[in-house]
Amino acid sequence: MPVIKQVGRSDKYALFLEDYTRAEPLPRSRFFIARGRALAAYGRGERDAKTLSNLQNLCAEAEQTGLKKALKALQQANSNRGVHLAP
């Protein structure tokens, strides 16, 4: 199954991580929360400037910090920017 089709649960898991790390944020928790929300928005068909900008910024951050596994879904979303893919 393509990675982008697996984003349906991203919002839920981002919220769980945010709640879990609220008192003591873990390294990179902010990145993974933002990534989950951006991919969920993309999976719902949101292609507004904010969503696309978030995807690009998260892609750049993942590349700069060496988060290669986290980068795959972001790159896939960026390469399919105008295409609506079901979550």
N, C-alpha and C positions, 0 to 999 in steps of 0.2 A: 504494500500500500504506500503511495507517495506520502512523504512527510507532511506536506501541507494539508492532507486530508485528516490528519491526526490532531488538529488544533481545537477540536470541539470542546475538549476538557481543559484547555489552557487557562481560561479565566478562573475556573474553580481551583486549580492547583496554584495559580498565582495568589489567589486570596488566602489559601491555606498557608503558603509560605510567608506571606505578609503577616498574617496573624501569629504564626509560630515565631517569627523573628522580630516582632515589634519591640519587645523589651530589650533584646540583645541581638541586633542585626548581625548576620553572618557575612563573611567576605563574599562578595558577588551576589548577595541576595537581591539587592536593588536591580541588578542587571537581569537576573532570571525572572523577577516579578514583571519588569517592564517588557521583557521578551515574550513572556506568556500572554500578557495583555495585548501586545501588538499583533502577535500571531492569531489570537482569538478574534480580534477586530478584523484582520485580513480575512480570516476564515468565514466571518459573517458577511463578507462582501464589501466591507468599508474600504473605499479607495480615495478618501479625501486627503488633502495635503498633509494634515497632521499625522495620519496613519502611515502614509508613505514616507514622510520625513522620519518618523520614529523607527521604521524598519531600516532605513538607510543609516541612521545614527547608531542603532544597535549592531548592524552589520560591521560598521567601522570599529566600534568598541570591541566586538568579538575578535576581529582581525588583529587589532592592536594588542590585545591582551592574550592572544593565543588560545582562545576558546573555540577550537576548531569544530568540536561536536555540536556546540550551540549555534554555530554559524550556518550549518546546512539548511535548516528550515528557513532562516532569514534570507539566505541567498535564493532559495527556491521562490519565496514570496516576492523578492525583488525582481526576479527574472520573469515572473508572471503578473506583473503589476496591473495590467488592464484586464486580466482574465478572472472571472468569478469561479472559484473552486469551492465546492461544498465542504464544510468541516467534517 
